[in-house]
Amino acid sequence: MYAIQWTRSLLFIILMYVGMAGYAIIYFPWALASRNGAYAAIHGYCRFVRFIAHHLVGLRTEVRGVVPTEECLVAAKHQSFLDIILITGVLPKPKLIMKAILKWAPFLGFYAVRIGCVPVNRGRRGHAMKQMVEHVKKGLSAPGQLVIFPQGTRVAAGAVRPYKIGAGVLYTELDQPCYPAATNVGVFWPRRGIYRKPGLAVVEFLPPILPGQTLEPFMPELEATLESHSNRLMAEAGFKL
């Protein structure tokens, strides 16, 4: 059974990247002419990945909670590429804080820059955050839902990694609500490797932390919220913490 599931997982990964190229090429003229074309390509691709995940490897996906539609900050637990698929697939106008090297990635880089994602060089994160705040305040950045991963990278299910201050800086400077987004996707789709487990992968948007707090109470509240709700979702999926 493991060999069959591994083979299905490999086929899924191949189709996922072939699909990425296909959507990128088909939507390119529209995306070049209008940012709406880029959003349409991204939303369509995310639906495609969710569909083939379900039918090829038995990995069903679900988004819970109230999906924010206003300009806001989304602080998300990040366990694998799947949580990015689920979050960007349902947000109307997503834009992410991402590693700078990704802007050079084939297909992905063009669309990321087109929708207003912010490339961040490691070691210069504070500078990039300030630049992003300035762009938003000056109206230079595309309006939408700004997604940040407070731990700065993918974290395996059950692993412990400190939260970085970037999410707090954006929250205090932008004066926008912050929606925590918990997940259990790492139980089924690991940070590395080919094997994908069947089951139900969930991203859950939680009630917003309203603007007005200072950095000191915000960061512990955000961490406690994301960790407790992600642990609950992982336990729901049968993961032993």
Secondary structure as UniProt FT lines:
FT   HELIX           2..33
FT   HELIX           35..57
FT   STRAND          59..64
FT   STRAND          72..76
FT   HELIX           81..90
FT   STRAND          94..99
FT   HELIX           100..104
FT   TURN            106..107
FT   HELIX           108..114
FT   TURN            115..116
FT   STRAND          118..120
FT   TURN            122..123
FT   HELIX           125..138
FT   STRAND          145..148
FT   TURN            150..151
FT   TURN            157..158
FT   HELIX           166..174
FT   STRAND          178..183
FT   HELIX           185..187
FT   STRAND          199..205
FT   TURN            211..212
FT   HELIX           215..236
FT   TURN            237..238
//
